[in-house]
Each structure stands twice: as structure tokens, then as C-alpha cells.
Amino acid sequence: MKKALVIYSSKYGHTEKYAGWIAEELKADICNVKGFNRNRIKDYDVIILGGGLYAGNINGIKIIVNNYEKIKDRKIVLFSCGLADCNKIENINSINKRLEETVPRNILENIKVFNLRGGINYKGLTWIHKMMMKLVKKMVMKKGLDKLNEMEKGFMETYGKTVDFSDKDNIKGIIDYCKS
């Protein structure tokens, strides 16, 4: 196995959990985005970035975008971690559409993207995230329950709850890809 680095951005722990599992399986170095040394990124053959999914954006994605010229000849993996059920194609399409809006096409075409399901603990949210969630709930409720898409239905099912959908089996695709 080539030398791998797992970088993650995790506000509430689910992305960090997946990053730890991936690093363990690949015997990779691991660091939080906050401790990331961009000068060392070129020392790795495989770069894996994991970030929480917030308002359709993947936290930490700028590390790949801003360092792409240094790493474009490496194997690059991006994984998102959010509440959306990744077994539903509508949810994956929504995440991918947002990625296409935020990541330049030449970069997106050269990285492998995986979407993993994490969880949420509403009691542990920051004040600002609680307010954002209330606002989203209000907007979703205006549509009417019978007109919700899959992502909105999932949001409503978990609103106000503590749920954890993380599963170590979900990293299998990432591990297989990195080892290939």
C-alpha cells in the first residue's frame, strides 16, 4: 500500500469516526483540517479528505481545491458525511450537484467521491446550527409534507433527535479503491 493521509473536518464527531476507521484500515496518517500542514501533502501517494455535509457543502473541500496543483498526480478521495440516506439516488444526486457547483470540473473529474451517512445530536448542536435547523424546518414545512423530496423527508424524520447511522461497513468502497 502506498503512503496515505486522511484529513478530516468534523464538527460533531461522525466524520472523525469514519476518518479514524479509514486511517486504521489503511495504516494511514491522520489529521484534523485544523492541524493540516499543506507543505507535507506532497509526501503522500493517496490523499483522503472527509468533511461533514452542511447546507450542501463539504467542510474542508478547500484543502483539495487550494492544493490541487501539488497533488493532481496522486490518488485523491473525497468523502462526505451527513444525514442524507446514501442509498437513495435522489440524495446522492443532490450532493453531487452541489459539488459540481463548488468544485472546479477539472478537479472533480480527477477525484473519487464517496458519500457516507453520519448522524446528529440536536442537543449537542451549536446555537447557530440550531437556528439554521429551525429555519430549514420552517421552509420544509411550508412545502407541505406530501410534497417533500427524499432529503427533506429524512430531515424531518430526524429533526430534534439524536441519531447515529455511522457504520464501519460503509468505508469498504473507500478502502477497496485506495488499495487498488
Secondary structure, DSSP 8 states (H G I E B T S, - for coil): ---EEEEEE-SSSHHHHHHHHHHHHHT-EEEEGGG--GGGGGG-SEEEEEEEEETTEETTTHHHHHHHHHHTTSEEEEEEEESS-TTSHHHHHHHHHHHHHHS-HHHHTTSEEEEEE-EEEGGGS-HHHHHHHHHHHHHHHHH-GGG--HHHHHHHHHTTSEEE---GGGGHHHHHHHH-
